[in-house]
């Protein structure tokens, strides 16, 4: 039962961090505007894919999860 409680705490923390990023995301100037992010803006068509931002967030999340797994 303690393992399940740890999983719920970790999931809650992750959801809270995601919520904070979504809430304050517009105030962080570099998120979504990095070189390599694809942005196409034409009449009647807009396409946006933040590939560089996704890669950096993936590396950061992998590092955080690696550090957490080392302390287990």
C-alpha positions in Angstrom: 0.0 0.0 0.0 2.9 2.4 0.6 4.2 1.9 -2.9 0.8 2.9 -4.3 0.8 6.0 -2.0 4.3 7.0 -3.4 3.0 6.6 -6.9 0.0 8.9 -6.2 2.2 11.5 -4.6 4.6 11.5 -7.6 1.7 11.7 -10.0 0.1 14.6 -8.1 3.4 16.4 -8.1 3.9 15.9 -11.8 0.3 17.1 -12.5 0.9 20.2 -10.3 4.1 21.1 -12.1 2.4 20.7 -15.5 -0.4 23.0 -14.3 2.1 25.6 -13.1 3.9 25.5 -16.5 0.6 25.8 -18.3 -0.6 28.7 -16.1 2.6 30.7 -16.2 3.8 29.5 -19.6 3.0 32.8 -21.4 5.2 34.6 -18.9 8.3 32.5 -19.7 9.7 34.1 -22.8 11.7 31.3 -24.3 9.3 28.4 -24.1 7.9 27.7 -27.6 10.1 30.3 -29.3 13.4 28.5 -29.6 15.3 28.2 -32.8 14.1 25.0 -34.5 10.5 25.4 -33.5 8.3 25.1 -36.6 5.8 27.9 -37.1 3.9 28.4 -40.3 1.4 31.3 -40.5 -0.5 31.7 -43.7 -4.0 33.1 -44.5 -6.6 30.7 -43.2 -3.9 28.3 -42.0 -1.7 28.2 -38.9 0.6 25.4 -37.9 2.9 25.3 -34.9 5.1 22.5 -33.7 7.7 23.3 -31.0 10.1 20.5 -31.8 13.2 22.0 -30.1 11.2 22.9 -27.0 9.9 19.3 -26.9 13.4 17.9 -27.1 14.7 20.1 -24.4 11.8 19.3 -22.1 12.3 15.6 -22.8 16.0 15.8 -21.9 15.1 17.8 -18.7 12.4 15.3 -17.7 14.7 12.3 -18.4 17.4 13.9 -16.2 14.9 14.6 -13.3 13.6 11.0 -13.5 17.2 9.7 -13.5 18.0 11.6 -10.4 14.8 10.4 -8.7 15.6 6.8 -9.6 19.1 7.1 -8.1 17.6 8.0 -4.7 15.3 5.0 -4.5 
